């Protein structure tokens, strides 16, 4: 039967989020209900609240999460109740052109749950990135559940669901950083610092953290940056550009094409770190257990659900790498 849980809801553009009762239906075919153990508060949640993603309010926020599968629907074979999973918002379809070509990280038709969660008055909710995990339980497509080692702490594992994966994947999967490379990371919040960690894992010789906030440069240094540049004071080094952050619809980029042509270079988007969750999540958890990837360092604070609005404000101020709601 459907259950009622607490969840963080954004009702209107720029309005403070609220903790409300959310109805989670039984999983239908191909769906799973996950009992959330931890969920990071990501800048994308702030974009949802402020209307930068769409105007399909009300939103059920949260998408960077780990938890335990509590129920599955008909036809689900990849996970069973009791599995510890990280949620992902790029569950590949397996049949589109990209998937058929063996490049599922470029899937054109990723999968979400068919049913909608709702408020108790029946108002349907739009789950952030098809997940809606700032809630005690959430309904997702079973393909959005990636089983990993349950020995990993949920607060650390959850961050692979979005920000840390996006950054590490941008360095390793998209940019193809290799040994002895020199890498500059512009913007060293949660995702940028993860790109620093990814470049370090890949064996980059020089890793330059570029930001206008010395606190973030310091955090990046602790995660493996060899140099720091305060772009508010110094002229940062120019390099091959990989776009990691999701732009708003009105953002544009203007550049002198002659410079790109004459000096060489590339501009590449990195969609979720070009990751394949079934491949990358377990691997990164293994690196965490081997103490080669310090996921704990990304967790600035653990908080209860009721402080989600404060966590969004902290992101806006640049005070944290990640606030993580722990249930």
Protein Blocks (a to p, Z undefined) as FASTA:
>chain_A
ZZdddddddfbghiacdddddddddddehiacdddfbdcddfklmmmmnopmbmcbccde
hjbdcdddfbdcehiakbcehiacdddfbdcehlamklmnopaklocbbcddfbdcddfk
opacddehhlopacfbdcddfklpccddfkbcfklmmmmmmmmmmmmmmmmmmnopaehi
acddehjafklmmmmmmmmmnopabdcdddfbfklmmmmmmnopabdcdfklmccddddd
ddfbdcdfkbccdddfklmmmnopaddddehhipafklmmmmmmmmmmnopacfklmmmb
acdfklmmmmmmmmmnopafbdcddZZ
